[in-house]
Amino acid sequence: MNSLELAQHGWGRVPVEVSHCYRPEKIQQAKSICLESKNIIPFGLGRSYGDAALNLDCDTMLTRRLKRFLSFDPTSGVLTCEAGVSLEEIINFALPKGYFLPVTPGTKFVTLGGAVAADVHGKNHHQDGCISNFISELELMTADGEIMICSPEENSEVFWATISGMGLTGIILRISIKLLPIETAYLRVTHKKASDLDTILALFESHADTHRYSVAWIDCLASGKNIGRSVLMLGDHAELNDLKSQLQKSPFKPRLKRKKNIPFNFPSFALSKLSVKAFNKLFYWKHSESTHVIDYDQYFYPLDSINNWNRMYGKRGFIQYQCVVPWKTGAQAIQKLLEKLASSGRASFLAVLKAFGDQGSGLLSFPMPGLTLALDIPNDKGLQEFLIELDEIVLENDGRLYLAKDSFMRKDDFSQMYPKLPEFIDIKNRIDPLNKFQSSQARRLGIIKS
Ligand SMILES: Cc1cc2nc3c(=O)[nH]c(=O)nc-3n(C[C@H](O)[C@H](O)[C@H](O)COP(=O)(O)OP(=O)(O)OC[C@H]3O[C@@H](n4cnc5c(N)ncnc54)[C@H](O)[C@@H]3O)c2cc1C
């Protein structure tokens, strides 16, 4: 099959790398590509931020055309589909039948394969864990082009290496996922304001059992006694009775909203410290403590309503720094990270804090019990050195960074953060002894020796 030479990037638009892209429409084509290629990585919808789905000067397999729905059991809610299906397509299929995704990241423009390969978490991690908790089986195309059925019971070692394995064990072709029954397409959302870090942590604790979803927007430029100023957004799927009578007539059909678009790259001054400070002030004061009913798009995917929002950062691109730090010293670590950011003169337009629940079984899964902080930071001069300072705080506190967001992590830091890495490499070596599945990230992090 022919390939196209394309410059590709993740959502943060750093780095940009050229690779030979293959775009199979059938499993048989995927098999031929897999057999011919010496060095390839799957590429879903490119919503990982850095180089996880990139493969400089080598091959990538675009999976988006492998997207058939194969079966759905309306009683159990188990859906089986190809891995190139996007979460948006699953919602469009399942919502009218009274089902929703059991776990969803903050965008629905990711493939199910990409979501499983990163073992994504959502706003319900503290209650439901990662997406892998709902995957009963998957089909993996391994380096020899053969298909391996993997589940927690069958080929379970390969299953737990593939979950969170960032495409390095093979191409996930088919996935069975148990969806969540719901009564409406809406959520009952409560906002609570916290004037500082202690208050937001106390709110996370007191609401751990009361709401399925929780996440806090945090003002990363607040300083002194206001550090950690935030708005907590608690949510639960709304029941029919929660809806106004007009909406009760078609509870699974929220009104379609017009999408906005960022048509060009913004100049770099557009997201300056000043503009972020003004936005943050407005955001905090605009949100009153209240409970209201909104549709799933507004709660789960507010940024999806703006096409190409990553252009806000201009041509230079941006990174998302997401770390998790265990509860033991989590509060001090988050305080240090926010202080470091505030004193650096950098600003994060989007800063999110969340409490995680139990660790899952994926060998390279990111979440652990503790606090996770995600910061969008423009790619300016000196960024890499600054990130190393943040990494040091994370390491001192036994935390880790998320592979799906990473662009710059150093390999020694990575192996310290992921204690199950040797087990992962062992399994990879067994099923892919020639390291056919490689990414730029895997080489940078030393998962593959280059
Ligand atoms: C706005 C935004 C919000 C986000 N919010 C969250 C969040 O709340 N929680 C969270 O956990 N993540 C979040 N993410 C990250 C995102 O969910 C992950 O990066 C996800 O992996 C992206 O899926 P994708 O289809 O775009 O995959 P890509 O970015 O194309 O690839 C990601 C990885 O998956 C591998 N992969 C893709 N398809 C397959 C396949 N078929 N078989 C094997 N491996 C495959 C790739 O090789 C690569 O290593 C967010 C990203 C954005 C842009």
The ligand as an SDF file (V2000), in Angstrom:
LIG
                    3D

 53 58  0  0  0  0  0  0  0  0999 V2000
   -8.6130   18.9150   24.8220 C   0  0  0  0  0  0  0  0  0  0  0  0
   -8.0750   17.6100   25.3180 C   0  0  0  0  0  0  0  0  0  0  0  0
   -8.5290   17.1060   26.5220 C   0  0  0  0  0  0  0  0  0  0  0  0
   -8.0420   15.8980   27.0050 C   0  0  0  0  0  0  0  0  0  0  0  0
   -8.5170   15.4520   28.2110 N   0  0  0  0  0  0  0  0  0  0  0  0
   -8.0700   14.2820   28.6990 C   0  0  0  0  0  0  0  0  0  0  0  0
   -8.5810   13.7780   29.9330 C   0  0  0  0  0  0  0  0  0  0  0  0
   -9.4180   14.4070   30.5870 O   0  0  0  0  0  0  0  0  0  0  0  0
   -8.1270   12.5670   30.3620 N   0  0  0  0  0  0  0  0  0  0  0  0
   -7.2150   11.8420   29.6480 C   0  0  0  0  0  0  0  0  0  0  0  0
   -6.8540   10.7570   30.0980 O   0  0  0  0  0  0  0  0  0  0  0  0
   -6.7060   12.3030   28.4760 N   0  0  0  0  0  0  0  0  0  0  0  0
   -7.1180   13.4920   27.9900 C   0  0  0  0  0  0  0  0  0  0  0  0
   -6.6370   13.9460   26.7880 N   0  0  0  0  0  0  0  0  0  0  0  0
   -5.6340   13.1320   26.0710 C   0  0  0  0  0  0  0  0  0  0  0  0
   -6.2770   12.1480   25.0740 C   0  0  0  0  0  0  0  0  0  0  0  0
   -7.4250   11.5540   25.6200 O   0  0  0  0  0  0  0  0  0  0  0  0
   -5.2800   11.0390   24.7610 C   0  0  0  0  0  0  0  0  0  0  0  0
   -4.0850   11.5760   24.2900 O   0  0  0  0  0  0  0  0  0  0  0  0
   -5.7660   10.0080   23.7240 C   0  0  0  0  0  0  0  0  0  0  0  0
   -4.7960    8.9950   23.6670 O   0  0  0  0  0  0  0  0  0  0  0  0
   -5.9270   10.6310   22.3450 C   0  0  0  0  0  0  0  0  0  0  0  0
   -6.4840    9.6740   21.4530 O   0  0  0  0  0  0  0  0  0  0  0  0
   -6.1990    9.7970   19.8870 P   0  0  0  0  0  0  0  0  0  0  0  0
   -7.1420    8.9090   19.1460 O   0  0  0  0  0  0  0  0  0  0  0  0
   -6.1860   11.2250   19.4830 O   0  0  0  0  0  0  0  0  0  0  0  0
   -4.7590    9.1420   19.8170 O   0  0  0  0  0  0  0  0  0  0  0  0
   -3.3710    9.7110   19.2690 P   0  0  0  0  0  0  0  0  0  0  0  0
   -3.0570   10.9980   19.9300 O   0  0  0  0  0  0  0  0  0  0  0  0
   -3.3780    9.6630   17.8000 O   0  0  0  0  0  0  0  0  0  0  0  0
   -2.4050    8.5740   19.8590 O   0  0  0  0  0  0  0  0  0  0  0  0
   -2.1910    8.4900   21.2580 C   0  0  0  0  0  0  0  0  0  0  0  0
   -1.4760    7.1720   21.5620 C   0  0  0  0  0  0  0  0  0  0  0  0
   -2.3530    6.0870   21.3030 O   0  0  0  0  0  0  0  0  0  0  0  0
   -1.7490    5.1660   20.3980 C   0  0  0  0  0  0  0  0  0  0  0  0
   -2.8280    4.5980   19.5610 N   0  0  0  0  0  0  0  0  0  0  0  0
   -3.7560    5.2850   18.8430 C   0  0  0  0  0  0  0  0  0  0  0  0
   -4.5560    4.4050   18.2180 N   0  0  0  0  0  0  0  0  0  0  0  0
   -4.1430    3.1600   18.5330 C   0  0  0  0  0  0  0  0  0  0  0  0
   -4.5270    1.8480   18.1680 C   0  0  0  0  0  0  0  0  0  0  0  0
   -5.5560    1.6030   17.3560 N   0  0  0  0  0  0  0  0  0  0  0  0
   -3.8310    0.8060   18.6740 N   0  0  0  0  0  0  0  0  0  0  0  0
   -2.7960    0.9950   19.5200 C   0  0  0  0  0  0  0  0  0  0  0  0
   -2.3750    2.2130   19.8930 N   0  0  0  0  0  0  0  0  0  0  0  0
   -3.0300    3.2870   19.4090 C   0  0  0  0  0  0  0  0  0  0  0  0
   -0.7670    6.0040   19.6040 C   0  0  0  0  0  0  0  0  0  0  0  0
    0.2590    5.2100   19.0550 O   0  0  0  0  0  0  0  0  0  0  0  0
   -0.2600    6.9580   20.6680 C   0  0  0  0  0  0  0  0  0  0  0  0
    0.7570    6.3720   21.4190 O   0  0  0  0  0  0  0  0  0  0  0  0
   -7.0930   15.1550   26.2660 C   0  0  0  0  0  0  0  0  0  0  0  0
   -6.6270   15.6600   25.0510 C   0  0  0  0  0  0  0  0  0  0  0  0
   -7.1170   16.8750   24.5700 C   0  0  0  0  0  0  0  0  0  0  0  0
   -6.6160   17.4110   23.2550 C   0  0  0  0  0  0  0  0  0  0  0  0
  1  2  1  0
  2  3  1  0
  2 52  2  0
  3  4  2  0
  4  5  1  0
  4 50  1  0
  5  6  2  0
  6  7  1  0
  6 13  1  0
  7  8  2  0
  7  9  1  0
  9 10  1  0
 10 11  2  0
 10 12  1  0
 12 13  2  0
 13 14  1  0
 14 15  1  0
 14 50  1  0
 15 16  1  0
 16 17  1  0
 16 18  1  0
 18 19  1  0
 18 20  1  0
 20 21  1  0
 20 22  1  0
 22 23  1  0
 23 24  1  0
 24 25  2  0
 24 26  1  0
 24 27  1  0
 27 28  1  0
 28 29  2  0
 28 30  1  0
 28 31  1  0
 31 32  1  0
 32 33  1  0
 33 34  1  0
 33 48  1  0
 34 35  1  0
 35 36  1  0
 35 46  1  0
 36 37  1  0
 36 45  1  0
 37 38  2  0
 38 39  1  0
 39 40  1  0
 39 45  2  0
 40 41  1  0
 40 42  2  0
 42 43  1  0
 43 44  2  0
 44 45  1  0
 46 47  1  0
 46 48  1  0
 48 49  1  0
 50 51  2  0
 51 52  1  0
 52 53  1  0
M  END
$$$$
